[in-house]
Amino acid sequence: MKSETALTSDAASAGLLANKILDVATEKPNAVGATPKTAANISGKVYRFPPNEINLRSLSLILTDPQPRYDVSIYADATKSGPRLTGPIGLDGLYRKGEPTYLQEWPVRGVNAVKGNWQDDHTLLSTD
């Protein structure tokens, strides 16, 4: 839809809009609790998956390192291993950005930004 005439200027509304845009564009850290023992138990282990819709072959989370990260490999086809992706995980309440990614085999494009937080002693929530 398009107006036939120009809208009148409204400095107050334009200021409110600019402030809202700035607010949603500014990263806000989430609360960070203590790292549970589960982090050490699962850190560095490789979890393998049968062929699936997102072609995820394996996943490893390195959670106890000073620079936490993920490492995934994908299927090139139903049986053969394809490329690997690795990147940082922000466990301090802030996103960590990985390197630019473009893989034809997987629906991942651009830069992954990942953070996670422990919901409880056994549940790590990830936001990417």
N, C-alpha and C positions, 0 to 999 in steps of 0.2 A: 504494500500500500504506500502511496506517495501523496504528500500534501500538495495541493495546487499552489499554495503560498508558503513562503518561508515562515518558520515558527519564530515567535518573538523570543528575544534573548531573556534568560532567567539566570542571573549570576548566582543566586542562592542555590538553586537546584543544580546548576553545573558544578558548584563547589561540593555539594553533597555527593553527587555522582563521582567526582574525582576522588573524594575521600573514601568512598565505598570501594572503588576500583583499587586504590592503594592498599586498603585493608585486606582485601581478598588476595592481592598479589604478594603480600608480605608473609613469609613463612613464620609460623609460630610453633615453637617446640612443644611437644607433648611432655607430660610428666614422665620422669624416668625413675624407676624403682631399682631395688637391688637385683643383681643378676643371680638367678636361681642356679642350683646345682645341675639342673637339666641342661643348661647351656654347655657345661663341660662334658656331660654325657653324650650329647649329640654332635658336638663340634668336631668337624673333620671327617665324620662318617659319611659314606657315600650311599645314598638311597637310590636304588635302580627301579625303573618302572617298565611294565610291558608296553607294547605299542599302544598309543592313545591319541585322542583328537588333537592335542596340542604338540604332539611329537616330542614330549619330554622323556628323555632316556634316563638321566640321572640328575640328582641334586645333592650338593654338599654345602653345608653352612659352616663357616668358620666364625664362631661367636665369641671365643675367648681371647682372640688375638687383639692387640691394641688397635688394629684397623680391621674390624669385622667385614666379612665379605661372603658372597655366594659364588658357587661354581656350578653351572649346569651344562649338560650336553644334550643334544637333540638327535633324533633319528633323521638320517638322510632319506631313508625309506623304512619299510616295516622291519627290517632286520639289521641294517647297516648304521653304524654310528656316524653322525654328522658333526657339525661345528660345535665348539664350546663357547659359552658366554661366562664371563666372570665380571664381578663388579662389587663396589663397596656397599655396605649396609650401615645406615646411621642408627646406632642403638643409643644415642645420646639425645634423642628427641628431634633431631634435624635430619633432613634428607641428605644422602650422599649421591652424587652424580657419577655415573660410569662413563666410559668412552662411547662415542657415537657408534651405533650398531645398525647394520642392515643385513638381514639374512633372508634370502628368498624362501628358505625352507621353514621359517617360523614367522608367525605374525607379530614380530617385534621390529619396530622401526624407530630410529632416532636415539635419544639418550634416555637410559633408564635412570630414574631417581628413586631410591629405595630407603625406607626407614622401617624400623620395627620396634616393638616394645612388648615387654612381658606382661600379659594380662594377669597371669597367676604363675605359680611355680612350674606349671606344665604346658602353658600355652603362649607361644610367641606369635603375635599378630604382625603382619607385614603390610605396609602400604607402599605401592609403587605407582 
